[in-house]
Amino acid sequence: MFNLTIRSYPLSISKCRALLKVFYLSMVFFFVLFSASSYSATKQQIIEIQKAAQKHVLNTVRPESGTKLEVHAADIDNRVRASNCPEPLETSSTSSNPAASNITVLVKCPSDNWRVYVPVRLTLTGPQVIAKHSLNRGQVIAKSDVYIGMVDLLRQRRQGFSSVNGIIGAKLKRNLRAGEAVESSDICVVCRNESVVIKAIHNGMAITTKGTALTDGSQGEQIKVKNNKSNRIIVGRVTGIAEVTVQF
């Protein structure tokens, strides 16, 4: 029987085969690991991928005038396959909505046949009316109660106000903390069961009368009001503090 001797210890053919199998598996693992690491992205390549994704969002998303858009690409696993692309990276996305809080951008290098999906977080700030100090429910808002500040519009719950002109004299429907943005649902420009001026407009002529609001209303909303003289219920649009306009 043939024997192989290593360090003076005799080994059978079956044991030799087992050792050779372990050796070959180790070599295969080494080459796979080496191949994977050779394609893993470097720190600079990851930065370039993130910059490409951010640039794509800034170039395709069109925010409203007066607002400021900031973008931040998510971290990328350094084990992702990438290379120094010999041509400019190509980018694309399915969304260009400025109201989206996140947009996923596809960054790819066609020449080297790799692609990476990069989530990009959006922050859209704009001027909004903010409470200068704590305000109580039922309080009528004065100019000294509010100021204009920059707010993250994408994380604001509801529609706010970019000017104080439309809310001075409005009544609060809930308590507000100092620094909190005033939203449309927080106030009533016209308040239920309170007196309003009904302005009826017909062919350029305007007639005013007194009425009572049957529902709360913000600027521009349509509400029901009762004419105090005729007791007739009509629908008008809120056009100012305690003012409803009806078109005939």
N, C-alpha and C positions, 0 to 999 in steps of 0.2 A: 504493500500500500504506500502510495506516494505521500510524503509529509513535507510541510514547509516549516522551517525553523526561524523564529524571530526572537532575538535576545535569548537564545537557547531554550525557548519554550516551543515544543512541537505543536503545530496546528493542523487539524484535518482539513480536507478540501472543502467541506461544508462550512467550516468556520472561516476559511479564507474567502469563500464566496460572500458570506455575511459581511465580512469586513470591507470587501470591495464594494458591496451594495451601499453600505453606509458612506463610503468614500465618494461614490458617484452621486448619491443624493445630496451630500454636503456641497459637492462642486456645482450641482444644478441649482441649489438654493443660493449659493454664492453668486453665480452668474445672473440669476433672476434678480437678486437684490441689487447687484451692481448695475444691471440694465435699468431697473426702476429708478435708482438714485441718479443715474445719468440724465434721466428725463425730468426729474423733479425740478420745480421752478426755484430759481434763486430769489433772494430778497428783492433785488433790483427788478427782476422780471415781474414779481408780484406787484410791486409799486407801479410799474408801467401798465399792468392790466387794470389796476384800480383807477389810475388816472384816465385811462381810455374810457372806462365805464362812466366815471364822473363827467368827463367832457361830453360824452354822448347825451347824458341827461340835460346838461346845461345848454346844449345846442338844439335840443328838440322840444324841451318844455318851455312854454311861453307864459310866464306869470303875468298877472294884471299890472298895469302901470301903478307905481307907488309902493309895490311890494318887493321884497328881497328874497331870492331863492338861494339856499345853501344845500349842498349835497355831500354825502359821506358814504363811500363804498365800504361794504362789510369786509371783515377779515377773510383772507383766503388761506386755506390749508397749504402749507409749503410742500406737501406731497403731491400736489396737483401737477399733471404733466404739462410742461411748457418749454419754450426755447426762445432764443433771441431771434425774433421773426425778421426775415430779410426784407420785409415790406411793412408799411403801416398797418397796424392792427385794425381789423374790421369790427364794427359794432352795430348792434341792432336791438330793438325792443318792441314789444307789442303795445306799449302805452306811452303817451306823451301828455297825460292828464296832470295839470298842475295841482289838482285836488288830491292826487294820490300820495299817500305817505311813504310808499315804497315802490320802486320800479326795478324789475330784474332786467339786466343788460347782458346780452350774449356778446362776448369778446372772443374773436377767433383769428387764427393765422392759417389761411388756406394753404400756403406753401409748405408749412411743416405739419399740416393736418392735425391741429389741436384746437379745442374750444373750451371756454370756461364761462359759466353763468355767474354773474356777480350781482347780488342784491344791493341796491343803492337807496339809502334813506334820504328823504326830502324834508327840509325845514323851510316853510314859507312864512315869513314875517311881514306884517303890515300894520298900519296905524289903526288903532281901535280906541274907543272911549273906555276909560278905566276909572273905577271908584277911587277917589283920593283918600277917603277914610271910610270907616264902617257906616253903612246906610241901612235904614230900617224900612220894613214893609209899610206901605202907606205914605212914605215920605215923598214929597214933591222935589224933584231934582233941580238944584240950582247950579249955576255955572261954577261956583266955588266947590262943588261936590265932586267934580270929575275933571279929568285931563286926558290928553291924547298920548298914548304910549304904543310901543311896538309889541305885538302879540304873535305867537305861533298860530297862524290861522288854520293849519291842518289839524291841530289838536284842540281847537275851540269847538265846543259842543254844538252851538247853533249860530245863527247869523248875528253879527254884532253891528256896531255903528262906527263909521270912520270920521264922523263929524259930530260935534256936540249940539249943533243947531237944531237937529230934529228931536232931541230928547229933553232939552231944558224946559221945565214945566210939566214933564210927564211924571206919573206916579208909579212908585215901585210896587211890584206884586210879591216880592220876597226880599229877605235880608241879603245884603251884599257885604263881603269882607273888603277891607282896604287892599287895593291892588288887583281886584277881580274885574274882569271885563264885563261891561254891561251888554246883555244880549237882548234880542227882540222879545223873547218870552218873559223877560224880567220886568217889563214896564207895560203900562197902558197909556197911550197918548190920548185915547178916549176911554173912559172907564165906565163899566156897567152901572146903570141906575143914576148916573150923574148927568147934569145939564150940559147940553152941547148947542152950538150954533149950527143950524142947518142952512147951507148955502145952496140954493136952487139956481141952476144956470140954464138958460134957454135962449138960443140965437144971440149969444153975446151979452144978454142981460142977466143980472144976478139979483135974486131976492133972498133975503135972510129972515129966518124965524127961529124961535126957540124949540128945542126938542129934548128928548131923554134917550140916552144910549141904552140899548137892551143887551148889548154884549161888550166885552172889552175889545179894543182894537189898537193895532200899531200903525205907524205911518204907512199909507198905501193900501191897507187892508179894507175889504168891504164888510160892513156891519149893518145890523138892523137898528133903526132909530124910530122913535115915535114922535110925530108932530104934536106938540102940546096943545095947539089950537084946534086941530081937526081930529086928534086921536088916531090919525092914519099911520100905519106902520109902513115905512119905506126902507129901501136899501141904498146906502150911500158909501162913499169912499172916504176914509180918514185922510184929511189933507193938512191937519195941523192940530195943535193942542186944543182939545175940546171943540174940534171943528170937523163937520162931515159935509161933503159936497155931493150933490145929486145932479145928474145931467138929465134934462128933459128934451 
